[in-house]
Amino acid sequence: MELLVNEGVVDKYIYENELVEIVYRNREVSFDHVLLPTAVKNVFVVIVVSLTAQDIYGHYVLDLNKEYGLN
């Protein structure tokens, strides 16, 4: 996670204060999708956590404004 802060993907304030918007777990209970807030409304950094491997699987930026035409 610190790597994402160092790369500017996750804001340092979000990381240091452990802010999480919401967590979604898939039906198979194998992955969690942890949504972290950003400075932009309706934009989140999603951290994909493998529950079976107990490790971070990856991440992506979810822009609901772009996906659904939100403002």
Backbone torsions as a table, in degrees:
resi	resn	phi	psi	omega
1	MET	NA	-37.7	178.7
2	GLU	-60.7	-31.7	177.6
3	LEU	-61.6	-40.5	179.0
4	LEU	-66.7	-32.7	175.2
5	VAL	-68.8	-47.0	-179.4
6	ASN	-62.5	-31.8	178.9
7	GLU	-84.9	-3.6	178.6
8	GLY	81.3	12.4	179.2
9	VAL	-78.7	-42.2	178.6
10	VAL	-112.6	133.1	179.0
11	ASP	-67.1	139.1	-178.7
12	LYS	-58.2	-39.2	178.8
13	TYR	-61.0	-42.4	179.3
14	ILE	-61.0	-46.3	-179.3
15	TYR	-64.4	-51.1	-176.4
16	GLU	-63.6	-31.8	-179.0
17	ASN	-97.8	5.0	176.7
18	GLU	51.2	46.0	-179.1
19	LEU	-81.7	128.7	178.5
20	VAL	-131.8	130.9	178.6
21	GLU	-75.6	-51.5	-178.7
22	ILE	-167.2	157.8	176.9
23	VAL	-124.3	129.7	175.0
24	TYR	-111.5	136.8	176.9
25	ARG	-114.9	136.2	-179.9
26	ASN	-74.6	165.3	-175.3
27	ARG	-62.4	-32.3	-177.9
28	GLU	-79.9	-3.3	-178.7
29	VAL	54.9	43.4	179.2
30	SER	-113.7	-20.1	-179.3
31	PHE	-138.7	144.0	167.2
32	ASP	-111.8	141.8	172.7
33	HIS	-112.1	109.8	-176.3
34	VAL	-99.5	114.8	-178.6
35	LEU	-93.5	120.3	177.5
36	LEU	-103.0	137.0	179.4
37	PRO	-69.5	159.1	174.1
38	THR	-128.3	-179.4	179.1
39	ALA	-74.1	-12.7	-177.5
40	VAL	-103.1	129.1	179.2
41	LYS	-58.6	134.1	177.5
42	ASN	68.9	19.0	175.2
43	VAL	-121.4	130.1	-175.9
44	PHE	-132.4	149.5	167.5
45	VAL	-94.6	123.8	-178.3
46	VAL	-103.5	122.2	175.3
47	ILE	-101.7	122.4	-179.8
48	VAL	-97.1	118.5	-176.6
49	VAL	-110.5	125.2	175.0
50	SER	-81.7	117.6	-179.8
51	LEU	-76.9	-29.7	179.6
52	THR	-72.9	-39.8	179.6
53	ALA	-90.5	-10.3	-176.5
54	GLN	51.3	52.6	-177.4
55	ASP	-151.4	161.1	175.4
56	ILE	-75.5	124.4	-178.4
57	TYR	-85.1	-33.9	-179.2
58	GLY	169.9	-172.8	179.0
59	HIS	-152.5	161.3	174.3
60	TYR	-158.7	163.3	177.0
61	VAL	-98.2	124.5	178.6
62	LEU	-103.6	111.0	-179.0
63	ASP	-107.5	95.8	-179.0
64	LEU	-69.4	-25.6	175.8
65	ASN	-61.3	-45.5	-179.7
66	LYS	-71.9	-43.8	-176.4
67	GLU	-66.4	-38.4	-173.3
68	TYR	-121.8	8.8	178.6
69	GLY	67.1	31.1	178.4
70	LEU	-81.5	158.4	176.6
71	ASN	-126.1	NA	NA
